[in-house]
Amino acid sequence: MNKDDIRKSILKERSLLSESQRREFNQAIYQRLINSDLYQKSKIIFAFASFGSEVDTWTILDHSINEGKRVYLPRVEGKIMNFYEFKDIQSLEPSKFGILEPRMEEANRYLVETDPNQIKVMIMPGLAFDTKGNRIGYGAGYYDKYLNSFPKDHFIKAAIAYDFQIFDHLVSDPYDIPVDIIITPSKYLPIK
């Protein structure tokens, strides 16, 4: 299957999940993430506002803010994406696709954390992942472009996904940036 076929297949399978399955899977992913050493040690979380049939991020966002972590969400600005600090849902507005994004306020835009020892976890969306960390996103390349503008180890990149979104092998392109960890309802998989 090519990338487009995989995208269509996963979108279809995600849409067929019942509400009770979705709740159960989302809760398991949430627990695996927040109980991980990585999350516990991090002070800065980059995430996304889940939309449609994606793994729910709202409980993660709430927990992170309640734990005193700084949280950043993406905003698409033309052909690029930037991250802005998120404090509450009132600071978000719908994009042209209906996805909630932070308002564009320069003072809240992420530039570069000055403390190199600060653990920055980026929770990434995607449609498919493999056991080597390769990722198939939605096709626009926003995350790859954004991540390429930072040193390779600036973020620890974590994917959250349902188990059926994990493949043994995906074809990747040279510009595709792999994730470092995959979290599903059944596993916490660090990529070697």
ABEGO torsion letter per residue (X at the ends): XBAAAAAAAAAAAAAABBAAAAAAAAAAAAAAAAABAAAAABABBBBBBBBEABBBAAAAAAAAAAAGBBBBBBBBBEABBBBBBBABAAABBBBAAGBBBBBBBAAABBBBBABAABBBBBBBBEABBBAAGBBBBAGAGAAAAAAAABBAAABBBBBBBBAAABBABBBBBAABBBBABBBBAABBBBBX
